[in-house]
């Protein structure tokens, strides 16, 4: 694949403590196949990040991806 096109929406940040936070957002990734040259959806769902403050910066401690259910 080439020409990746990521898109995000519905961003939400929630502080869960002095040095912890939860971030969630909808994420969709589309790419163009090298052979056929057609666009394909590669990823579609919700990302959830657990963040921890370490010193002066924040680090991602955990990433969970929840794919959208396909009704077809």
C-alpha positions in Angstrom: 0.0 0.0 0.0 0.9 3.6 -0.5 -0.6 7.1 -0.1 -2.1 6.4 3.4 -4.8 8.8 4.5 -5.6 8.8 8.2 -8.6 10.7 9.6 -9.7 11.2 13.2 -12.8 12.6 14.9 -14.8 12.5 18.2 -11.7 13.2 20.2 -12.1 13.0 24.0 -9.6 13.5 26.8 -10.4 12.7 30.5 -8.0 13.3 33.4 -8.3 10.3 35.7 -5.8 11.5 38.3 -3.0 13.9 38.9 -0.7 12.0 36.5 -3.1 9.8 34.5 -5.4 10.4 31.6 -7.6 8.5 29.1 -7.8 9.6 25.5 -10.3 8.2 22.9 -10.9 9.0 19.3 -12.4 7.6 16.2 -9.7 6.6 13.7 -10.0 5.6 10.0 -7.1 4.7 7.7 -7.4 4.4 3.9 -4.5 3.3 1.6 -4.0 2.9 -2.1 -2.9 -0.6 -3.2 0.3 -0.5 -5.3 -0.8 -3.1 -7.8 -4.4 -2.1 -8.6 -4.2 1.6 -7.6 -7.5 1.4 -5.8 -8.3 2.9 -2.4 -9.1 0.4 0.5 -10.1 1.0 4.0 -7.4 -0.5 6.2 -8.6 0.4 9.6 -11.8 1.8 11.1 -12.7 2.0 14.8 -12.0 3.6 18.1 -8.6 4.1 19.7 -8.2 4.3 23.4 -4.9 5.5 25.0 -4.0 5.4 28.6 -1.5 8.1 29.4 0.9 8.5 32.4 2.8 11.6 33.3 6.5 10.9 33.8 8.4 13.9 34.9 7.6 16.8 32.6 6.2 14.7 29.7 3.3 12.3 29.1 3.9 8.7 27.9 1.4 6.3 26.3 1.1 3.4 28.7 -1.5 1.4 26.8 -3.2 1.4 23.4 -6.5 -0.4 22.7 -8.1 -0.5 19.3 -11.8 -1.4 19.1 -12.8 -2.1 15.4 -16.1 -1.0 14.1 -18.5 -3.8 13.6 -19.3 -4.6 10.0 -23.1 -5.2 9.6 -22.7 -6.7 6.1 
